[in-house]
């Protein structure tokens, strides 16, 4: 029997992948806010102290770590489904 590529047949796997993707949204919104702040800072004539940028870098790093972790969970769920077929 030929394997089907690109389709996920198990509804629970599809639901899990969708949930993982939805779980990424808060971090994406936070990163969107950080980008907005950085754009605002880039248009100011005043020089910004590096110490002021450290919290933004820390928040961004945490958000990216969560996004990558959740993304790996979604990929693992889809890979497990592909292996089961």
N, C-alpha and C positions, 0 to 999 in steps of 0.2 A: 504494500500500500504506500502510495506517495505521501510524503510529508507536505503539509500545507505551511507555507511561510507567510508571515505577516498577519495571521489571524489568531486570535486567542479565543478558544471555545469555552473555557470554564468561566461561568459567570462570577464565581467567587474570586477568581484571579483578576478578572476585569474590574470588579468592584474594588479589590485591594489596590490595584494600580491607580484607579481613579482617586481613591482616598489619599494615596501617597502624593499624587500630583496636587490635590486640593490642599494638603498639609504644607506645601511649599509656599502657598500664597501669602501668608503673613510675613515671611522673611523677604519675599519679593517686594511687598509693599514697603517694608522698612528700608530696603536697599534703594527703592525709588525715592524715599524721603531723604536718605543720605546723599543721593545724587543731586537732588534739589538744593540741599544745603550747600554742597560743594560748588554747584553752579552759582549760587548766590554769593558765596565767598570769592569766587573767581572774578566777579564783576566789581567787587569793592576796590577802592583805590588804596585802602590800608593793607599793610602787610599782616598776614595771619601768622600768629606764633605756632610753631610746631606742636606745642603742648595742647593747643586748642583742637588740633586735628586728631590727636591720639584717641579720644573717645569715639570719634567717628570710625576710625580704622578698626578699633576693637569691636564695635557693634557690627561693622561690615564683615569682619572675619568670623564672628559667631554665626551670623546669618548665613554666610556661605557654607560654613561647616554643616549647619542643619540642612541646607538645601542639598548639598552633596550626599549626605547620609540618607536623606529621604529619597533622593534620586536613585541611589544604589539599591535601596529596598524595593523600589518599583521595578528596576531592571532585574533584580533577583527574582521577584515574583513572576515576571514575564519569562525569564529564562527557565524557571522551574516548570512553568506550563509548557514551554517548548520541548523540554526534555521528556515530559510526560506523554507527549503526543507520539 
